[in-house]
Amino acid sequence: MTVQTEIEQKIRKSLSPVHLEVINESHMHNVPPGSESHFKVVVISPEFETMSRIQRHQTVNRLLVKELNGSVHALSMATHTATEWAKSGGQILGSPLCKGGKNTSPE
């Protein structure tokens, strides 16, 4: 099973999302082709109704502890209630391009 599939299954099982996107963004980073190391998750769940943004992220991090301690190097999250998602028009921020892990400060 792929890392992306594992992430999807864990989130679906625990949070019963009304909307879920698990986006493999590894191709945007300095990793070998086919890598599963950088992900963005968009989770819209009624479970988030009483949680702060930090609590929502902590919840997702707990669900994915095995992946975060393993092959997943970076995880970006958008965690919303259905009302928040509707107000945003279903828009999420784009991810920045990778700097390649190199020092980009001026010399």
N, C-alpha and C positions, 0 to 999 in steps of 0.2 A: 504494500500500500504506500502511496506517495505521502510525503509530509503534508502537502496541501490537502489531501483527502482526510488525513488524520485530524488536522485542524478543523476542517469543516464538520466532521462527524462529532467531535468533542463539543464544539459550540452548539450545534443543533440539538444534541442530547441534553445539554445542561441549561441552555438559555431559551430554547424554543423560539428562535427569532422569526419575526414576520418578514424580515429581509436579511440576507447574508451574502456578502461577497468576500471571498478569500482570494486575494490577488498576489500572484508570485511576481515580485519585482526584482528578482535576482538578476535578470538580464540587464538591469540598469546599473549594475555594480561590477566591480573588478573580480569576478568569479568565473569558473569554467562554465561553458555552455551546459544547460540542463540542470544547473544547481537549484537547490531549494533552500536558500539561506536567508532571503529577505522577503518579508510578506507585509501586506497591508490587509487588515480585516475591517469590514464595515458591518456592524452588528446593530440591528434595530430590534429591540426586545422589550416586551412588557415587564420583564424582570428588572429593568433599569429604572422603573418609575420612582422608586424611593431611594435611589443611589445617587451620590455625587459622581462627578466625572472620574475622580480618583478611585472611588470604590468600584466603578464599572471596569476601569482598566485593571485594578487589582484582581477582580473576579476573572477576567479573561486571562491574565497572567497565571493565576492559579490553575486554571483549566489546562494551560499549555506549558506547564512547568517542565515536563519531559522534553518537549521540543525546544524550549528556550535554553535548557541545559545541554542540549544536543546540537543538532544541525542548524537550528534557526539562530542567525546572528543578529537580525534586526526585525522588530515587529512594530508597525505603525497601526494605530487604531482610530476608528471613528465609531463611537458607541452612543447610540441615541434611543430615545423613546420614539414611538410612532408620531407623536405630536411634534417633537423636535425635528424629526426627519421631514415631515410635511412642511414645516416652516422654512426649512433650508432649501426646499425645492428638490430634495434628493441629491444635493451637490456635496461633494467632498473636495478637500484640498488636494492638489496634485503633489506628487513626491518630488523632492529635489534630485537632480542627477548626482551620481556618485563622484566624489573627488579622487577616487582611486586610492585612497589611503595615504596619499602623499602630502607632504607639508606644502600648503598653498599660501603660506604667509610671505609677504614681500621680503626680499633679501636686501 
